[in-house]
């Protein structure tokens, strides 16, 4: 079975940085789309960033120029470098991986593909104060 395990969350002051990691195991083949979503109390789960198997990235407007998504294929690990953190970045950050071809990004169709066709981790909490 595919397993995704996030780490790196914590509490940080506004303006600080964190790097999240997502270690993947139990799969074979190509991860066509990898991404980070976040869930905040009282809000819908929202896409933060995605990266496809060609290395093309997409970012939510709220995090562009502050967050960087990357992957280390040799380590089967996805990262999210978060800089200049804001209070509104607080939430549970979850990684997702889809192993079927299709759209990758933060548009409505691609997000649906991830929601229903992706494998999800349990999340790591980020608290910015």
LUMTI-306563 format. One record per residue: residue number from 1; chain; x negated, y, z negated of N, C-alpha, C in turn. Coordinates in steps of 0.05 Angstrom, whole numbers. Layout:
<pts>
<pt zanu="NUM" tornu="A" n_px="X" n_py="Y" n_pz="Z" ca_px="X" ca_py="Y" ca_pz="Z" c_px="X" c_py="Y" c_pz="Z"/>
...
</pts>
This chain:
<pts>
<pt zanu="1" tornu="A" n_px="-17" n_py="-24" n_pz="0" ca_px="0" ca_py="0" ca_pz="0" c_px="-18" c_py="25" c_pz="0"/>
<pt zanu="2" tornu="A" n_px="-7" n_py="45" n_pz="13" ca_px="-21" ca_py="71" ca_pz="14" c_px="-19" c_py="84" c_pz="-13"/>
<pt zanu="3" tornu="A" n_px="-41" n_py="94" n_pz="-23" ca_px="-41" ca_py="109" ca_pz="-48" c_px="-55" c_py="136" c_pz="-44"/>
<pt zanu="4" tornu="A" n_px="-43" n_py="157" n_pz="-54" ca_px="-55" ca_py="183" ca_pz="-54" c_px="-57" c_py="193" c_pz="-82"/>
<pt zanu="5" tornu="A" n_px="-80" n_py="201" n_pz="-91" ca_px="-84" ca_py="210" ca_pz="-119" c_px="-97" c_py="237" c_pz="-119"/>
<pt zanu="6" tornu="A" n_px="-82" n_py="257" n_pz="-129" ca_px="-91" ca_py="284" ca_pz="-130" c_px="-106" c_py="289" c_pz="-156"/>
<pt zanu="7" tornu="A" n_px="-125" n_py="308" n_pz="-155" ca_px="-139" ca_py="317" ca_pz="-179" c_px="-149" c_py="345" c_pz="-175"/>
<pt zanu="8" tornu="A" n_px="-159" n_py="357" n_pz="-196" ca_px="-170" ca_py="384" ca_pz="-194" c_px="-153" c_py="407" c_pz="-204"/>
<pt zanu="9" tornu="A" n_px="-128" n_py="400" n_pz="-211" ca_px="-111" ca_py="421" ca_pz="-221" c_px="-120" c_py="431" c_pz="-249"/>
<pt zanu="10" tornu="A" n_px="-107" n_py="451" n_pz="-258" ca_px="-113" ca_py="461" ca_pz="-285" c_px="-102" c_py="489" c_pz="-289"/>
<pt zanu="11" tornu="A" n_px="-110" n_py="502" n_pz="-310" ca_px="-102" ca_py="529" ca_pz="-316" c_px="-124" c_py="549" c_pz="-309"/>
<pt zanu="12" tornu="A" n_px="-117" n_py="570" n_pz="-297" ca_px="-137" ca_py="590" ca_pz="-288" c_px="-124" c_py="618" c_pz="-289"/>
<pt zanu="13" tornu="A" n_px="-141" n_py="637" n_pz="-293" ca_px="-131" ca_py="665" ca_pz="-293" c_px="-127" c_py="674" c_pz="-264"/>
<pt zanu="14" tornu="A" n_px="-109" n_py="693" n_pz="-261" ca_px="-105" ca_py="705" ca_pz="-235" c_px="-131" c_py="716" c_pz="-224"/>
<pt zanu="15" tornu="A" n_px="-136" n_py="711" n_pz="-199" ca_px="-161" ca_py="719" ca_pz="-186" c_px="-182" c_py="697" c_pz="-185"/>
<pt zanu="16" tornu="A" n_px="-176" n_py="676" n_pz="-200" ca_px="-195" ca_py="654" ca_pz="-202" c_px="-192" c_py="634" c_pz="-179"/>
<pt zanu="17" tornu="A" n_px="-208" n_py="612" n_pz="-180" ca_px="-208" ca_py="592" ca_pz="-159" c_px="-205" c_py="564" c_pz="-170"/>
<pt zanu="18" tornu="A" n_px="-194" n_py="547" n_pz="-154" ca_px="-193" ca_py="518" ca_pz="-160" c_px="-197" c_py="503" c_pz="-134"/>
<pt zanu="19" tornu="A" n_px="-208" n_py="479" n_pz="-136" ca_px="-208" ca_py="461" ca_pz="-113" c_px="-194" c_py="435" c_pz="-119"/>
<pt zanu="20" tornu="A" n_px="-173" n_py="430" n_pz="-105" ca_px="-158" ca_py="405" ca_pz="-108" c_px="-169" c_py="384" c_pz="-89"/>
<pt zanu="21" tornu="A" n_px="-167" n_py="359" n_pz="-99" ca_px="-175" ca_py="336" ca_pz="-83" c_px="-153" c_py="316" c_pz="-81"/>
<pt zanu="22" tornu="A" n_px="-152" n_py="301" n_pz="-59" ca_px="-132" ca_py="280" ca_pz="-56" c_px="-146" c_py="256" c_pz="-44"/>
<pt zanu="23" tornu="A" n_px="-149" n_py="236" n_pz="-60" ca_px="-163" ca_py="211" ca_pz="-51" c_px="-143" c_py="192" c_pz="-40"/>
<pt zanu="24" tornu="A" n_px="-148" n_py="182" n_pz="-16" ca_px="-130" ca_py="163" ca_pz="-3" c_px="-142" c_py="135" c_pz="-2"/>
<pt zanu="25" tornu="A" n_px="-125" n_py="116" n_pz="-5" ca_px="-134" ca_py="88" ca_pz="-4" c_px="-111" c_py="70" c_pz="6"/>
<pt zanu="26" tornu="A" n_px="-118" n_py="46" n_pz="14" ca_px="-98" ca_py="26" ca_pz="21" c_px="-86" c_py="29" c_pz="48"/>
<pt zanu="27" tornu="A" n_px="-100" n_py="43" n_pz="67" ca_px="-89" ca_py="46" ca_pz="93" c_px="-110" c_py="39" c_pz="114"/>
<pt zanu="28" tornu="A" n_px="-100" n_py="34" n_pz="138" ca_px="-118" ca_py="31" ca_pz="161" c_px="-107" c_py="48" c_pz="184"/>
<pt zanu="29" tornu="A" n_px="-123" n_py="55" n_pz="202" ca_px="-114" ca_py="71" ca_pz="224" c_px="-119" c_py="100" c_pz="220"/>
<pt zanu="30" tornu="A" n_px="-105" n_py="116" n_pz="235" ca_px="-109" ca_py="145" ca_pz="236" c_px="-88" c_py="160" c_pz="220"/>
<pt zanu="31" tornu="A" n_px="-98" n_py="179" n_pz="203" ca_px="-79" ca_py="197" ca_pz="190" c_px="-75" c_py="220" c_pz="209"/>
<pt zanu="32" tornu="A" n_px="-51" n_py="221" n_pz="222" ca_px="-46" ca_py="241" ca_pz="242" c_px="-40" c_py="269" c_pz="230"/>
<pt zanu="33" tornu="A" n_px="-31" n_py="269" n_pz="206" ca_px="-25" ca_py="294" ca_pz="193" c_px="-29" c_py="291" c_pz="163"/>
<pt zanu="34" tornu="A" n_px="-44" n_py="310" n_pz="152" ca_px="-48" ca_py="311" ca_pz="123" c_px="-40" c_py="339" c_pz="113"/>
<pt zanu="35" tornu="A" n_px="-30" n_py="340" n_pz="89" ca_px="-21" ca_py="366" ca_pz="80" c_px="-19" c_py="369" c_pz="50"/>
<pt zanu="36" tornu="A" n_px="-16" n_py="393" n_pz="42" ca_px="-10" ca_py="400" ca_pz="14" c_px="16" c_py="415" c_pz="12"/>
<pt zanu="37" tornu="A" n_px="33" n_py="407" n_pz="-6" ca_px="58" ca_py="420" ca_pz="-13" c_px="57" c_py="428" c_pz="-42"/>
<pt zanu="38" tornu="A" n_px="74" n_py="446" n_pz="-50" ca_px="76" ca_py="452" ca_pz="-78" c_px="105" c_py="455" c_pz="-86"/>
<pt zanu="39" tornu="A" n_px="110" n_py="448" n_pz="-112" ca_px="136" ca_py="448" ca_pz="-123" c_px="135" c_py="465" c_pz="-148"/>
<pt zanu="40" tornu="A" n_px="151" n_py="487" n_pz="-148" ca_px="152" ca_py="505" ca_pz="-171" c_px="180" c_py="503" c_pz="-183"/>
<pt zanu="41" tornu="A" n_px="182" n_py="507" n_pz="-209" ca_px="208" ca_py="505" ca_pz="-222" c_px="229" c_py="524" c_pz="-209"/>
<pt zanu="42" tornu="A" n_px="252" n_py="513" n_pz="-202" ca_px="273" ca_py="529" ca_pz="-191" c_px="270" c_py="535" c_pz="-162"/>
<pt zanu="43" tornu="A" n_px="249" n_py="524" n_pz="-149" ca_px="245" ca_py="529" ca_pz="-121" c_px="243" c_py="503" c_pz="-106"/>
<pt zanu="44" tornu="A" n_px="249" n_py="504" n_pz="-80" ca_px="246" ca_py="481" ca_pz="-63" c_px="217" c_py="475" c_pz="-58"/>
<pt zanu="45" tornu="A" n_px="211" n_py="450" n_pz="-53" ca_px="183" ca_py="442" ca_pz="-46" c_px="176" c_py="457" c_pz="-21"/>
<pt zanu="46" tornu="A" n_px="153" n_py="470" n_pz="-21" ca_px="144" ca_py="485" ca_pz="2" c_px="117" c_py="476" c_pz="12"/>
<pt zanu="47" tornu="A" n_px="114" n_py="477" n_pz="38" ca_px="89" ca_py="470" ca_pz="51" c_px="68" c_py="492" c_pz="46"/>
<pt zanu="48" tornu="A" n_px="44" n_py="484" n_pz="40" ca_px="22" ca_py="502" ca_pz="35" c_px="3" c_py="502" c_pz="58"/>
<pt zanu="49" tornu="A" n_px="-6" n_py="479" n_pz="66" ca_px="-26" ca_py="477" ca_pz="87" c_px="-25" c_py="449" c_pz="99"/>
<pt zanu="50" tornu="A" n_px="-32" n_py="447" n_pz="125" ca_px="-34" ca_py="420" ca_pz="138" c_px="-59" c_py="420" c_pz="155"/>
<pt zanu="51" tornu="A" n_px="-68" n_py="396" n_pz="161" ca_px="-90" ca_py="392" ca_pz="180" c_px="-84" c_py="367" c_pz="196"/>
<pt zanu="52" tornu="A" n_px="-88" n_py="369" n_pz="222" ca_px="-82" ca_py="345" ca_pz="238" c_px="-108" c_py="330" c_pz="245"/>
<pt zanu="53" tornu="A" n_px="-105" n_py="309" n_pz="261" ca_px="-128" ca_py="292" ca_pz="266" c_px="-148" c_py="305" c_pz="285"/>
<pt zanu="54" tornu="A" n_px="-140" n_py="327" n_pz="297" ca_px="-159" ca_py="343" ca_pz="313" c_px="-173" c_py="365" c_pz="297"/>
<pt zanu="55" tornu="A" n_px="-165" n_py="368" n_pz="272" ca_px="-176" ca_py="389" ca_pz="255" c_px="-161" c_py="415" c_pz="256"/>
<pt zanu="56" tornu="A" n_px="-139" n_py="415" n_pz="270" ca_px="-123" ca_py="440" ca_pz="272" c_px="-108" c_py="444" c_pz="245"/>
<pt zanu="57" tornu="A" n_px="-110" n_py="468" n_pz="235" ca_px="-98" ca_py="474" ca_pz="209" c_px="-75" c_py="494" c_pz="211"/>
<pt zanu="58" tornu="A" n_px="-57" n_py="492" n_pz="192" ca_px="-35" ca_py="511" ca_pz="190" c_px="-32" c_py="519" c_pz="161"/>
<pt zanu="59" tornu="A" n_px="-25" n_py="544" n_pz="156" ca_px="-22" ca_py="554" ca_pz="129" c_px="4" c_py="569" c_pz="126"/>
<pt zanu="60" tornu="A" n_px="15" n_py="568" n_pz="102" ca_px="37" ca_py="585" ca_pz="95" c_px="27" c_py="614" c_pz="94"/>
<pt zanu="61" tornu="A" n_px="44" n_py="633" n_pz="102" ca_px="36" ca_py="661" ca_pz="102" c_px="26" c_py="670" c_pz="75"/>
<pt zanu="62" tornu="A" n_px="38" n_py="658" n_pz="54" ca_px="32" ca_py="667" ca_pz="27" c_px="4" c_py="659" c_pz="17"/>
<pt zanu="63" tornu="A" n_px="-9" n_py="640" n_pz="31" ca_px="-35" ca_py="631" ca_pz="23" c_px="-57" c_py="635" c_pz="44"/>
<pt zanu="64" tornu="A" n_px="-48" n_py="643" n_pz="68" ca_px="-68" ca_py="647" ca_pz="89" c_px="-89" c_py="667" c_pz="80"/>
<pt zanu="65" tornu="A" n_px="-113" n_py="662" n_pz="86" ca_px="-137" ca_py="678" ca_pz="79" c_px="-146" c_py="675" c_pz="51"/>
<pt zanu="66" tornu="A" n_px="-131" n_py="658" n_pz="35" ca_px="-139" ca_py="652" ca_pz="8" c_px="-145" c_py="623" c_pz="3"/>
<pt zanu="67" tornu="A" n_px="-131" n_py="606" n_pz="17" ca_px="-134" ca_py="577" ca_pz="14" c_px="-146" c_py="565" c_pz="39"/>
<pt zanu="68" tornu="A" n_px="-161" n_py="543" n_pz="35" ca_px="-174" ca_py="529" ca_pz="58" c_px="-169" c_py="499" c_pz="54"/>
<pt zanu="69" tornu="A" n_px="-157" n_py="487" n_pz="74" ca_px="-153" ca_py="458" ca_pz="74" c_px="-175" c_py="445" c_pz="90"/>
<pt zanu="70" tornu="A" n_px="-186" n_py="422" n_pz="80" ca_px="-207" ca_py="408" ca_pz="94" c_px="-205" c_py="379" c_pz="87"/>
<pt zanu="71" tornu="A" n_px="-220" n_py="363" n_pz="102" ca_px="-220" ca_py="334" ca_pz="96" c_px="-248" c_py="323" c_pz="100"/>
<pt zanu="72" tornu="A" n_px="-254" n_py="302" n_pz="85" ca_px="-279" ca_py="288" ca_pz="87" c_px="-271" c_py="259" c_pz="95"/>
<pt zanu="73" tornu="A" n_px="-273" n_py="253" n_pz="120" ca_px="-264" ca_py="227" ca_pz="130" c_px="-281" c_py="204" c_pz="117"/>
<pt zanu="74" tornu="A" n_px="-307" n_py="210" n_pz="113" ca_px="-324" ca_py="189" ca_pz="101" c_px="-315" c_py="181" c_pz="73"/>
<pt zanu="75" tornu="A" n_px="-303" n_py="200" n_pz="59" ca_px="-294" ca_py="195" ca_pz="32" c_px="-264" c_py="191" c_pz="30"/>
<pt zanu="76" tornu="A" n_px="-251" n_py="192" n_pz="53" ca_px="-221" ca_py="190" ca_pz="53" c_px="-209" c_py="209" c_pz="34"/>
<pt zanu="77" tornu="A" n_px="-218" n_py="234" n_pz="34" ca_px="-209" ca_py="253" ca_pz="15" c_px="-201" c_py="279" c_pz="29"/>
<pt zanu="78" tornu="A" n_px="-178" n_py="290" n_pz="19" ca_px="-168" ca_py="315" ca_pz="29" c_px="-173" c_py="336" c_pz="7"/>
<pt zanu="79" tornu="A" n_px="-179" n_py="360" n_pz="15" ca_px="-185" ca_py="381" ca_pz="-4" c_px="-167" c_py="406" c_pz="1"/>
<pt zanu="80" tornu="A" n_px="-164" n_py="421" n_pz="-20" ca_px="-152" ca_py="448" ca_pz="-17" c_px="-167" c_py="467" c_pz="-35"/>
<pt zanu="81" tornu="A" n_px="-183" n_py="484" n_pz="-23" ca_px="-198" ca_py="505" ca_pz="-37" c_px="-179" c_py="529" c_pz="-40"/>
<pt zanu="82" tornu="A" n_px="-174" n_py="536" n_pz="-65" ca_px="-156" ca_py="558" ca_pz="-71" c_px="-171" c_py="581" c_pz="-84"/>
<pt zanu="83" tornu="A" n_px="-171" n_py="603" n_pz="-71" ca_px="-185" ca_py="627" ca_pz="-81" c_px="-165" c_py="650" c_pz="-86"/>
<pt zanu="84" tornu="A" n_px="-174" n_py="669" n_pz="-101" ca_px="-158" ca_py="692" ca_pz="-107" c_px="-129" c_py="684" c_pz="-116"/>
<pt zanu="85" tornu="A" n_px="-128" n_py="665" n_pz="-134" ca_px="-103" ca_py="654" ca_pz="-143" c_px="-85" c_py="675" c_pz="-155"/>
<pt zanu="86" tornu="A" n_px="-59" n_py="672" n_pz="-150" ca_px="-39" ca_py="690" ca_pz="-160" c_px="-20" c_py="675" c_pz="-179"/>
<pt zanu="87" tornu="A" n_px="-6" n_py="689" n_pz="-195" ca_px="13" ca_py="676" ca_pz="-214" c_px="34" c_py="660" c_pz="-198"/>
<pt zanu="88" tornu="A" n_px="42" n_py="670" n_pz="-175" ca_px="62" ca_py="656" ca_pz="-159" c_px="51" c_py="631" c_pz="-145"/>
<pt zanu="89" tornu="A" n_px="25" n_py="626" n_pz="-148" ca_px="15" ca_py="600" ca_pz="-138" c_px="19" c_py="577" c_pz="-157"/>
<pt zanu="90" tornu="A" n_px="29" n_py="584" n_pz="-181" ca_px="34" ca_py="563" ca_pz="-201" c_px="53" c_py="542" c_pz="-190"/>
<pt zanu="91" tornu="A" n_px="47" n_py="517" n_pz="-196" ca_px="65" ca_py="495" ca_pz="-187" c_px="51" c_py="468" c_pz="-187"/>
<pt zanu="92" tornu="A" n_px="66" n_py="448" n_pz="-181" ca_px="56" ca_py="421" ca_pz="-178" c_px="48" c_py="417" c_pz="-149"/>
<pt zanu="93" tornu="A" n_px="22" n_py="412" n_pz="-144" ca_px="12" ca_py="409" ca_pz="-117" c_px="10" c_py="380" c_pz="-109"/>
<pt zanu="94" tornu="A" n_px="23" n_py="373" n_pz="-87" ca_px="24" ca_py="346" ca_pz="-78" c_px="11" c_py="343" c_pz="-51"/>
<pt zanu="95" tornu="A" n_px="-3" n_py="322" n_pz="-46" ca_px="-14" ca_py="317" ca_pz="-20" c_px="4" c_py="296" c_pz="-5"/>
<pt zanu="96" tornu="A" n_px="3" n_py="298" n_pz="21" ca_px="19" ca_py="280" ca_pz="37" c_px="3" c_py="272" c_pz="61"/>
<pt zanu="97" tornu="A" n_px="7" n_py="247" n_pz="70" ca_px="-6" ca_py="237" ca_pz="94" c_px="13" c_py="222" c_pz="111"/>
<pt zanu="98" tornu="A" n_px="12" n_py="227" n_pz="137" ca_px="29" ca_py="212" ca_pz="156" c_px="11" c_py="197" c_pz="175"/>
<pt zanu="99" tornu="A" n_px="17" n_py="172" n_pz="179" ca_px="1" ca_py="155" ca_pz="196" c_px="14" c_py="148" c_pz="222"/>
<pt zanu="100" tornu="A" n_px="35" n_py="162" n_pz="229" ca_px="48" ca_py="159" ca_pz="255" c_px="43" c_py="185" c_pz="271"/>
<pt zanu="101" tornu="A" n_px="40" n_py="183" n_pz="297" ca_px="36" ca_py="207" ca_pz="313" c_px="61" c_py="225" c_pz="312"/>
<pt zanu="102" tornu="A" n_px="57" n_py="250" n_pz="318" ca_px="79" ca_py="269" ca_pz="318" c_px="69" c_py="296" c_pz="311"/>
<pt zanu="103" tornu="A" n_px="88" n_py="315" n_pz="309" ca_px="81" ca_py="342" ca_pz="303" c_px="69" c_py="345" c_pz="275"/>
<pt zanu="104" tornu="A" n_px="50" n_py="363" n_pz="273" ca_px="37" ca_py="368" ca_pz="248" c_px="35" c_py="398" c_pz="244"/>
<pt zanu="105" tornu="A" n_px="44" n_py="408" n_pz="222" ca_px="44" ca_py="436" ca_pz="217" c_px="65" c_py="443" c_pz="196"/>
<pt zanu="106" tornu="A" n_px="72" n_py="468" n_pz="195" ca_px="92" ca_py="477" ca_pz="175" c_px="118" c_py="486" c_pz="187"/>
<pt zanu="107" tornu="A" n_px="122" n_py="480" n_pz="213" ca_px="147" ca_py="485" ca_pz="225" c_px="168" c_py="465" c_pz="215"/>
<pt zanu="108" tornu="A" n_px="193" n_py="470" n_pz="220" ca_px="215" ca_py="455" ca_pz="209" c_px="213" c_py="425" c_pz="217"/>
<pt zanu="109" tornu="A" n_px="208" n_py="419" n_pz="242" ca_px="207" ca_py="391" ca_pz="252" c_px="183" c_py="376" c_pz="239"/>
<pt zanu="110" tornu="A" n_px="160" n_py="389" n_pz="239" ca_px="136" ca_py="377" ca_pz="227" c_px="140" c_py="371" c_pz="197"/>
<pt zanu="111" tornu="A" n_px="152" n_py="390" n_pz="184" ca_px="157" ca_py="387" ca_pz="155" c_px="176" c_py="363" c_pz="150"/>
<pt zanu="112" tornu="A" n_px="196" n_py="361" n_pz="167" ca_px="215" ca_py="339" ca_pz="164" c_px="200" c_py="312" c_pz="168"/>
<pt zanu="113" tornu="A" n_px="182" n_py="311" n_pz="188" ca_px="167" ca_py="287" ca_pz="193" c_px="150" c_py="279" c_pz="169"/>
<pt zanu="114" tornu="A" n_px="140" n_py="299" n_pz="155" ca_px="124" ca_py="294" ca_pz="131" c_px="141" c_py="285" c_pz="108"/>
<pt zanu="115" tornu="A" n_px="163" n_py="299" n_pz="105" ca_px="181" ca_py="292" ca_pz="82" c_px="190" c_py="264" c_pz="83"/>
<pt zanu="116" tornu="A" n_px="198" n_py="255" n_pz="107" ca_px="211" ca_py="229" ca_pz="109" c_px="193" c_py="207" c_pz="121"/>
<pt zanu="117" tornu="A" n_px="171" n_py="215" n_pz="133" ca_px="154" ca_py="195" ca_pz="144" c_px="126" c_py="194" c_pz="132"/>
<pt zanu="118" tornu="A" n_px="122" n_py="211" n_pz="112" ca_px="95" ca_py="213" ca_pz="100" c_px="94" c_py="198" c_pz="74"/>
<pt zanu="119" tornu="A" n_px="69" n_py="193" n_pz="66" ca_px="64" ca_py="181" ca_pz="40" c_px="55" c_py="203" c_pz="21"/>
<pt zanu="120" tornu="A" n_px="66" n_py="203" n_pz="-3" ca_px="62" ca_py="225" ca_pz="-22" c_px="47" c_py="217" c_pz="-47"/>
<pt zanu="121" tornu="A" n_px="31" n_py="235" n_pz="-57" ca_px="19" ca_py="231" ca_pz="-83" c_px="37" c_py="240" c_pz="-105"/>
<pt zanu="122" tornu="A" n_px="28" n_py="237" n_pz="-130" ca_px="44" ca_py="245" ca_pz="-153" c_px="41" c_py="275" c_pz="-160"/>
<pt zanu="123" tornu="A" n_px="19" n_py="287" n_pz="-151" ca_px="15" ca_py="315" ca_pz="-155" c_px="-4" c_py="322" c_pz="-177"/>
<pt zanu="124" tornu="A" n_px="-15" n_py="346" n_pz="-176" ca_px="-32" ca_py="357" ca_pz="-197" c_px="-22" c_py="385" c_pz="-203"/>
<pt zanu="125" tornu="A" n_px="-20" n_py="391" n_pz="-228" ca_px="-9" ca_py="417" ca_pz="-237" c_px="-29" c_py="439" c_pz="-236"/>
<pt zanu="126" tornu="A" n_px="-21" n_py="462" n_pz="-225" ca_px="-37" ca_py="486" ca_pz="-224" c_px="-21" c_py="508" c_pz="-238"/>
<pt zanu="127" tornu="A" n_px="-33" n_py="520" n_pz="-258" ca_px="-21" ca_py="541" ca_pz="-273" c_px="-38" c_py="566" c_pz="-272"/>
<pt zanu="128" tornu="A" n_px="-27" n_py="588" n_pz="-262" ca_px="-42" ca_py="613" ca_pz="-260" c_px="-29" c_py="633" c_pz="-278"/>
<pt zanu="129" tornu="A" n_px="-45" n_py="645" n_pz="-295" ca_px="-34" ca_py="665" ca_pz="-314" c_px="-49" c_py="691" c_pz="-313"/>
</pts>
